[in-house]
Amino acid sequence: MGVMSSVQVSKCNGGVAGSQHHQAAEIKAALVDCYCLSRDCIIGAIHALGSDINIVPFSSIRECITYPERDLDVIIYYCHDEGSLEHVTGQEVTTLRQAFSNLPVIVLSDAKQASDPRVAKTVIRSGARGFIPTRTIEMPLLPAAIRYVSEGGTVVPVEVLFSERPEYDEPPGQETIFTGLTSRQRTVLAHLRQGKPNKIIAHDLRMSESTVKVHIRNIMRKIGATNRTQAVYKAQQFCERQDREGDTVSQQYGRPLKDHK
């Protein structure tokens, strides 16, 4: 499970098909929003983007919890509260998590304080798998974020990743190397090092092409690369350094160890 910055994927379209050989599965997402206008706008925008995400609207958390069909894949909670965002949102996320223990929750917020990294960290700690300040994102991010979270990722504002005292940790049990790459990201990087284009990687790993792009952008951000070529180069340097130190971790980047035939 990776971490996606809301800035890194602001141009991604969640409705893009993975490849000619692999079509991303449809996602059924609950949208809990007390404002009818914003509910309709989000549903209309996602539809206009050609996304394969089916939105089920609810005006309240109570209405969502009493939804008779248990066929949802992810829950989107739009918080318009300008009060104590950390406290209110934390309570709402806890309520949703208790009712839908197996479903990831994404929080949208248009509050001014939503841009504060401390708020995002608190919301994630409360159990949410995504936090998106709506003042600073573009609509094409939302479908990509929904799919990314539904496939096991976590979405947070870029400020959280680069605050002076980073306190955000990925959910427990995620195997990472010292650079912070998850095993899924290492797999994507291994395919990158083999020179494969995004469509082939998407087909090989059975994920959508937009999700591959998200992983690549996240990899580039984490290892400090500005493009794909530099990301591969940095991975090569890392593997060589690990080889010199006698570590076999380079296998995780898709390159056999030296002198092993």
C-alpha positions as CSV (number, residue, x, y, z in Angstrom):
1,M,0.0,0.0,0.0
2,G,1.5,3.3,-1.0
3,V,1.0,7.0,-0.2
4,M,-0.2,9.3,-2.9
5,S,0.3,13.1,-2.7
6,S,-2.8,15.0,-3.7
7,V,-0.6,17.3,-5.7
8,Q,1.3,14.6,-7.5
9,V,-1.7,13.2,-9.3
10,S,-3.8,16.3,-9.8
11,K,-3.7,15.7,-13.6
12,C,-4.6,12.0,-13.5
13,N,-8.0,10.8,-14.7
14,G,-9.4,8.0,-12.8
15,G,-11.5,6.9,-15.7
16,V,-8.6,6.0,-18.0
17,A,-8.5,2.3,-18.9
18,G,-5.5,0.3,-17.7
19,S,-4.6,-1.0,-21.2
20,Q,-6.0,-2.7,-24.3
21,H,-5.6,-6.0,-22.4
22,H,-6.8,-4.9,-19.0
23,Q,-9.9,-3.0,-18.0
24,A,-10.1,-1.7,-14.5
25,A,-13.0,-3.0,-12.5
26,E,-15.9,-0.7,-11.7
27,I,-15.8,0.8,-8.2
28,K,-18.9,1.5,-6.2
29,A,-18.3,4.5,-3.9
30,A,-20.6,6.0,-1.2
31,L,-20.6,9.8,-1.2
32,V,-21.7,11.2,2.2
33,D,-22.4,14.9,1.8
34,C,-25.0,17.0,3.5
35,Y,-25.1,19.6,0.6
36,C,-27.2,18.5,-2.3
37,L,-25.4,20.9,-4.7
38,S,-21.9,19.6,-4.1
39,R,-23.1,16.0,-4.2
40,D,-24.6,16.6,-7.6
41,C,-21.5,18.5,-8.8
42,I,-19.2,15.6,-7.8
43,I,-21.4,13.0,-9.4
44,G,-21.7,15.0,-12.6
45,A,-18.0,15.7,-12.8
46,I,-17.0,12.1,-12.3
47,H,-19.4,11.0,-14.9
48,A,-18.2,13.7,-17.3
49,L,-14.6,12.5,-16.9
50,G,-15.7,9.1,-18.2
51,S,-14.8,7.3,-14.9
52,D,-15.9,3.8,-14.2
53,I,-16.7,4.9,-10.6
54,N,-20.4,4.5,-9.6
55,I,-21.3,7.0,-6.9
56,V,-24.1,6.3,-4.4
57,P,-25.1,9.6,-2.7
58,F,-26.1,9.9,0.9
59,S,-27.1,13.1,2.8
60,S,-25.9,11.9,6.2
61,I,-23.7,9.2,7.8
62,R,-26.8,7.7,9.4
63,E,-28.4,7.3,5.9
64,C,-25.2,5.7,4.7
65,I,-25.0,3.3,7.6
66,T,-28.6,2.1,7.0
67,Y,-27.9,1.5,3.3
68,P,-29.3,-2.1,2.7
69,E,-26.9,-3.1,0.0
70,R,-23.5,-4.1,1.3
71,D,-21.7,-3.8,-2.0
72,L,-19.7,-0.6,-1.5
73,D,-15.9,-0.5,-2.2
74,V,-15.0,2.9,-0.6
75,I,-16.7,5.7,1.3
76,I,-16.1,9.4,0.6
77,Y,-17.1,11.7,3.4
78,Y,-17.4,15.4,2.6
79,C,-16.9,17.5,5.7
80,H,-18.1,21.2,5.4
81,D,-17.6,21.9,9.1
82,E,-15.5,25.0,9.8
83,G,-15.3,24.3,13.5
84,S,-12.9,21.9,15.2
85,L,-12.2,19.9,12.0
86,E,-9.8,17.5,13.7
87,H,-12.3,16.6,16.4
88,V,-15.5,16.5,14.3
89,T,-13.9,14.6,11.4
90,G,-12.2,12.1,13.7
91,Q,-15.6,11.3,15.3
92,E,-17.3,10.8,11.9
93,V,-14.5,8.7,10.5
94,T,-14.6,6.5,13.6
95,T,-18.4,6.1,13.2
96,L,-18.0,5.1,9.6
97,R,-15.1,2.7,10.3
98,Q,-17.2,1.0,13.0
99,A,-20.1,0.5,10.7
100,F,-17.9,-0.5,7.7
101,S,-14.8,-2.0,9.2
102,N,-13.6,-3.4,5.9
103,L,-14.0,-0.3,3.8
104,P,-11.5,2.6,3.3
105,V,-12.7,6.1,4.0
106,I,-11.6,9.2,2.1
107,V,-12.3,12.6,3.7
108,L,-12.9,15.8,1.6
109,S,-12.8,19.1,3.4
110,D,-13.3,22.7,2.2
111,A,-12.4,24.2,5.6
112,K,-9.6,26.8,5.7
113,Q,-7.7,24.7,8.3
114,A,-7.8,21.6,6.0
115,S,-4.5,22.8,4.5
116,D,-2.8,22.4,8.0
117,P,-0.7,19.3,7.9
118,R,-1.6,18.6,11.5
119,V,-5.3,18.3,10.6
120,A,-4.5,15.8,7.8
121,K,-2.3,13.7,10.2
122,T,-5.1,13.6,12.8
123,V,-7.7,12.5,10.2
124,I,-5.4,9.7,8.9
125,R,-4.7,8.6,12.5
126,S,-8.4,8.4,13.1
127,G,-8.6,5.6,10.5
128,A,-9.2,7.5,7.2
129,R,-7.2,6.3,4.2
130,G,-7.4,9.6,2.4
131,F,-7.6,13.3,3.2
132,I,-8.2,15.8,0.4
133,P,-8.5,19.6,0.9
134,T,-10.9,20.7,-1.8
135,R,-9.5,24.2,-2.0
136,T,-6.2,23.0,-3.5
137,I,-7.1,20.2,-5.9
138,E,-8.6,19.8,-9.3
139,M,-11.5,17.5,-10.0
140,P,-9.5,14.9,-12.1
141,L,-7.7,14.0,-8.9
142,L,-10.8,12.6,-7.2
143,P,-11.4,9.6,-9.5
144,A,-7.7,8.7,-9.3
145,A,-7.7,9.1,-5.6
146,I,-10.8,6.9,-5.2
147,R,-9.3,4.1,-7.3
148,Y,-5.9,4.4,-5.6
149,V,-7.4,4.1,-2.1
150,S,-9.7,1.2,-3.2
151,E,-6.7,-0.7,-4.4
152,G,-4.9,-0.3,-1.0
153,G,-3.2,3.1,-1.2
154,T,-3.3,6.2,1.0
155,V,-3.9,9.7,-0.2
156,V,-2.6,12.7,1.8
157,P,-1.7,16.3,1.0
158,V,1.9,16.9,-0.1
159,E,2.4,19.2,2.9
160,V,2.1,16.2,5.2
161,L,4.9,14.4,3.4
162,F,7.2,17.4,3.6
163,S,6.4,19.0,6.9
164,E,9.3,19.8,9.2
165,R,8.4,17.0,11.7
166,P,6.8,14.3,9.6
167,E,4.6,12.2,11.9
168,Y,2.6,10.4,9.3
169,D,3.2,6.6,9.1
170,E,1.7,4.2,6.7
171,P,-0.7,1.7,8.3
172,P,1.1,-1.1,10.1
173,G,2.3,-4.2,8.3
174,Q,3.5,-2.3,5.2
175,E,7.0,-3.6,4.3
176,T,9.2,-0.7,3.3
177,I,12.9,-0.2,2.6
178,F,14.7,2.8,4.0
179,T,13.7,5.0,1.1
180,G,10.0,4.6,2.1
181,L,9.0,2.5,-0.9
182,T,6.3,-0.1,-0.3
183,S,6.6,-3.5,-1.9
184,R,4.0,-2.6,-4.5
185,Q,6.1,0.5,-5.5
186,R,9.2,-1.6,-5.6
187,T,7.4,-4.0,-8.0
188,V,6.4,-1.1,-10.2
189,L,10.0,0.3,-10.1
190,A,11.3,-3.2,-11.1
191,H,9.1,-3.1,-14.2
192,L,10.3,0.5,-14.9
193,R,13.9,-0.7,-14.8
194,Q,13.1,-3.2,-17.5
195,G,12.0,-0.3,-19.8
196,K,8.3,-1.2,-19.8
197,P,5.7,1.5,-20.7
198,N,2.8,2.2,-18.3
199,K,0.3,0.2,-20.3
200,I,2.4,-3.0,-20.1
201,I,3.1,-2.5,-16.4
202,A,-0.7,-2.0,-15.8
203,H,-1.4,-5.3,-17.7
204,D,1.4,-7.2,-15.9
205,L,0.4,-6.1,-12.5
206,R,-3.4,-6.2,-13.1
207,M,-4.1,-2.5,-12.2
208,S,-5.3,0.5,-14.1
209,E,-2.9,2.7,-16.0
210,S,-3.8,5.7,-13.9
211,T,-2.8,3.7,-10.8
212,V,0.5,2.9,-12.4
213,K,1.0,6.6,-13.0
214,V,0.2,7.4,-9.4
215,H,2.8,4.8,-8.2
216,I,5.4,6.2,-10.5
217,R,4.8,9.8,-9.3
218,N,4.9,8.6,-5.7
219,I,8.2,6.7,-6.3
220,M,9.7,9.7,-8.0
221,R,8.7,12.0,-5.1
222,K,10.0,9.6,-2.5
223,I,13.4,9.0,-4.1
224,G,13.9,12.6,-5.2
225,A,13.7,12.0,-9.0
226,T,12.3,14.5,-11.5
227,N,11.5,12.0,-14.3
228,R,11.3,8.2,-15.0
229,T,14.9,8.0,-16.3
230,Q,16.3,9.6,-13.1
231,A,14.1,7.3,-11.0
232,V,15.6,4.2,-12.8
233,Y,19.1,5.7,-12.4
234,K,18.7,6.3,-8.7
235,A,17.4,2.8,-8.2
236,Q,20.4,1.4,-10.1
237,Q,22.7,3.4,-7.8
238,F,20.9,2.1,-4.7
239,C,21.2,-1.5,-5.9
240,E,24.9,-1.2,-6.6
241,R,25.4,0.3,-3.2
242,Q,23.5,-2.5,-1.6
243,D,25.6,-5.0,-3.6
244,R,28.8,-3.5,-2.3
245,E,27.4,-3.8,1.2
246,G,26.5,-7.4,0.6
247,D,22.8,-6.8,0.7
248,T,20.4,-8.8,-1.5
249,V,17.7,-6.1,-1.5
250,S,18.5,-5.3,-5.1
251,Q,16.5,-8.3,-6.2
252,Q,13.4,-6.4,-5.2
253,Y,14.2,-3.9,-8.0
254,G,14.1,-6.4,-10.7
255,R,17.9,-7.0,-11.2
256,P,19.6,-10.3,-10.5
257,L,22.5,-10.2,-8.2
258,K,25.9,-10.2,-9.8
259,D,27.7,-13.4,-10.5
260,H,24.5,-15.4,-10.1
261,K,23.6,-17.4,-13.2
